[in-house]
Amino acid sequence: MEMAGELTGWAFWLPLIWAVLIALAVFFYVCMDGFDLGIGILFPFMRDKSERDVAVNSVAPVWDGNETWLVLGGGGLLAVFPLAYAVVLPALYIPLILMLLALIFRGVAFEMRFRAENNTQQMWWDRSFSWGSMIAAFSQGVALGAFVQGIQVEGRAYAGGWWDWLSPFSVLTGVALIIGYGLLGACWLLWKTEGALHRRAVALAWPFAVGTVVAILLVSAIMPFLQPAFAERWLTFPNLLYAAPVPLLVALIIWRFFHALAEDTGRGGLVDARPFLLALGLFALSYAGLGVSMWPMIVPPAFDIWQAAAPPASQSFLLVGAAVLIPIILAYTGYVYWIFRGKVTNETGYH
Amino acid sequence: MIEALLPSALDLARFQFAFTVVWHFLFPAFTIGLASYLAVLEALWLWTGRALYLDTFRYWLKIFAVAFAMGVVSGIVMSYQFGTNWSVLSDRAGPIIGPLMGYEVLTAFFLEAGFLGVMLFGLNRVGKGLHMLATSLVAIGTFFSAFWILSANSWMQTPAGHILLPDGRFVPDDWWAIIFNPSFPYRLAHTVTGAYLTTALIVGAVGAWHLLRERRGKEPVRDAGMDTATTARFRNTAHGLVEGGGDLDLPGAGRAGVARGREESERALNPRAKLMFSMAMWMLLIVAPLQVVLGDLHGVNSYEYQPAKVAAMEGHFPTERGAPSILFGLPDAEAGETRMQIAIPKLASLYLTHSWDGEVRGLNDIPRDQWPTNIPLVFWSFRVMVGLGLLMVALGLASGVMRWRGRLYDTPWLLRAAVAMGPAGLIAVTAGWIVTEAGRQPFTVYGHLRTADSVSPIELPAVATSLAGFVVVYFLVFGAGIWYLFKLFAQTPRPREGAPPQGQPIRTAGITPAPSVAAGADPGPQPAEQG
């Protein structure tokens, strides 16, 4: 295994570029599927079928694209960090399988709940959507927690058992992600709907926001004690100074967020979008904080990004495509969101 | 020995991959062709302005949405399963197959997913031209997806363009040679053509089924401009023809009278069902024979690079000059022979070596540790695929003859045969994949990396748990999904399929072109809660 310090040129830069790209893909996934998983998490709080229909319609045209970032995260890892893919996925076997099964329930329910022939079928597809969303969010959170805690490795393979992922911390991160996605879902609905559903979204955003803040505090308090490297990064001088802006910015965003939530919303315009954008900001900062802790490990504590990287020929081949295609993808994804801009209502004429 | 009978973690991981990939491929095998069919229908609508094409487009769009959703969610499973269950393969071959799959995500998945929303919900939001573009991009996306994933699969079958490091890892050397590896062009052509045939058979079966029902008077179609009495008279004429034997020998009827009756009855038949049936039969007539040629070329290519696979397909144990083509028999790997053969002499030599007396290599000349692990499975799956392929050719030819004689919509046995052949494409495609995947055992990367050495260090109970989860969830969720698909197939294709109710405002956001199954059965205005 080479160490990063000895690497120069492409061998140094390619894994760095790819680490940033894959981190961005996963972050896009968390943001975008986060709010549509959040819709499912909020299903039990909705009053009737018409509210649930509007909520689902607000994401129906875009959810599939949102979920594709998850495939890019996984596929990208296989392509450029195959060792990480080969070690992390077996380590997180049960939570990942659970996530895949849950995503099946909720992905299919998008179509099926509009094809239900009676109330019983409708109820079961709604449950499939809602429980599927919750379990998917929970498993992703558990997987993240277990990943952060570290993975036991021997040679080039996972060496732990099939229950190693389960710990109080991973359960905490699982619950935290349900709450966090619920917050994104509530803010999305606040932005995209009007009338009673909008008011309900505002009312739900408050407790989910408080829950998210509590979860961020708990996870941040525990993190430094999970691995010595984390404590060193966050709690020693002068690292403390470099890391300090993250918690300060988090505090600022939380303050702005609650302000935005208290505004008079519901008539469209930027004021309706603001809580959602600030909630994304909160996610971005938490994610950045996680990045600060992990850097440059990709399989903590065994492999860094250079040790896990594929040969430069693999990385550069895909990078050419990514450099051309990701901007195009972002452009047409933005265009599709723009096509479906504006409030979604339960007026007649659809579904 | 009880232990010997229990499956190992490796067996279960293999079964899990087979189970999830077979389920998964059922959906793209259908939607690859359906996306193109939808693009053709929409283009015909834009070109001719005839509502017939738009109505048929909307009918299949609903079905596409359901099938595509199942393809997406079952596909995400595949992209993670390489890591969860085949981690050694991922570590060693990831630098080669990973970028190919990465290109699949970047060129295909985003394109399909991004424009699917516009295709399904956007007809009233973007112009016709842009909607056509969205439909085309989804169709192109399905092709790109097939391109890259089949390239990755083909590289694992016929690896090329790589360097094998001493520690067992594959490093790319020549990407062009990797992508266009020896079996790729054949596998791509054969698989995509198979997908088109699969779609044609399903579309043809649905059209034929509605034509048959209509002839039995079970399916009133209220097209604008045709009053009920006329419809009934025409249908009765058609009904009488069918009951009376359905051909020119109808007793007591003059030739001219029958011809006029047929003409009238055809005019009365649901034009959308006719369109589906007619287009599907053209497709079969032209493409099914082409597929036989492509299949033969693929087979010759496999014989060159994977002789053990072809020997298992053929049931050839001894190496022979003028090798026979074994139609039926019982391959016995233990004994090293195929028992109870019914064979055509010299035929296998002809199609594998293109010479009557060419030498065909049998399994007995190949080391046993390189034999496919389940030879009867390969042997029988191959026969299922070829048999169904020949039936497709026969159906296409029969439809061509009947069309030439002006009785395409008027021949009950042909319609019934088309209905019966509806699932034939799906079965043939599945059988074909079993041939090629079971046939390349015991390797994942052919000749270099064994399946037994590719598996993740996952304990048996973990794999058993996940497998049980997949089995239960797939049968439950996809079973329900397929049940809804059949409900949609059973809906009569109507004019203004799924159009917003008249007299009500068209609400653009989140419009789905598809009313629910229950509402769709009602040709009148949609109930508000469903609407």
Interface residues (C-beta under 8 A of the other chain):
Chain A: K49 S50 V54 N57 S58 A60 P61 V62 D64 G65 E67 T68 L70 V71 L72 G74 G75 G76 L77 L78 A79 V80 P82 L83 Y85 A86 V87 V88 L89 P90 Y93 I94 L96 I97 L98 L100 L101 L103 I104 F105 G107 V108 F110 E111 M112 F114 R115 A116 E117 N118 S128 R156 A157 Y158 A159 G161 W162 A310 P311 A313 S314 F317 L318 G321 A322 L325 I326 I329 Y332 T333 V336 I339 F340 G342 K343 V344 T345 E347 T348 G349 Y350 H351
Chain B: A65 V66 A69 M70 V72 V73 S74 G75 I76 V77 S79 Y80 F82 G83 T84 N85 S87 V88 S90 D91 R92 G94 P95 I96 I97 G98 P99 M101 G102 Y103 E104 V105 L106 T107 F109 F110 L111 E112 A113 G114 F115 L116 G117 V118 L120 F121 G122 R125 V126 V171 P172 D173 W175 S456 P457 I458 E459 P461 A462 T465 S466 G469 F470 V473 Y474 V477 F478 A480 G481 Y484 K487 L488 P500 P501 Q504 P505 I506 R507 A509 G510 I511 T512 A514 S516 V517 A518 A528 E529 Q530 G531
